Amino acid sequence: MEINKILSADVLDIIFEGRNKEYGAYQLRKTYNKRLMTALIVTAAIIVLSFGGYILSNLFNTDGEKKDMVVQDVQLEEIKQEEKKEEPPPPPPPKPPEPPKVEMAKFTPPKIVKDEEVKEEEKPPEVEKLEETKIGTVNQEGVKDEGIVAPPVEDAGKGVVEAPKKVEEDWDKTFTKVEIESEYPGGSAAWQRYLNKTLRYPQDAIDNEIQGTVVIQFIVDKEGNVSDVEAISGPEELRSEAVRVIKKSGKWTPAVQNGRQVKSYKKQPIVFRLETEG
């Protein structure tokens, strides 16, 4: 290449000076910028067309329905058992009639004194009168002694009654009914937030429009650990997801019985509902 043309010549012409420009490398480098610009324009056009088609399809698709998952927390109401009315105690039995008083004569111990010193009331009764009369400590009028047996003396209700023995409670057993049930830490509001964050509506159930309430039964021990998780009711397609949510929920607040934390059963409902918007 001549010296006066070097300053105005293209870089490719300088590089390929004296080489075979028909081989292909020269043409590739020569048309690189043009091909790059063409590719960018085509790519941008494809993206614009795709995005525009998506927007148009949503605008013209008026018959489509949007399904959203709605999570609700349901609290099971405790069934109150009817209190049994205490029957009034039976009336006390009538008192038996008092036995008849038996004629008794006071026994006077013998004492040797002068005749003039003997008092009339201290004289012993005649033997003939004692044949049908009991000997006692006092003189008492009544019926003749005909073999009447006096009833035993009553204690007038002062007898000793043993108190019932106190049955010791087994605090290691699994309680089915407690004073304060176990719950998710933070109460129902925290449980609702946990469900909204963790619960995943099964795709198969969404496709088949399956919804309903799944009741999960599990055990919460004294430390709040969850075990023996099982679904006892609800649609089969939703049970596995409800069980997974309970197992992943972490520690719960244990139940309380007589002021003590105890191991107990817990039933927790989980509601799956599809909300349809026109």
PyMOL commands that set and color helices and strands:
alter all, ss='L'
color gray80, all
select helices_A, chain A and resi 3-6+11-15+25-30+32-60+115-117+120-122+127-130+187-198+203-207+236-247
alter helices_A, ss='H'
color red, helices_A
select strands_A, chain A and resi 66-73+104-106+134-136+174-175+212-220+226-233+255-257+260-277
alter strands_A, ss='S'
color yellow, strands_A
deselect
rebuild
show_as cartoon
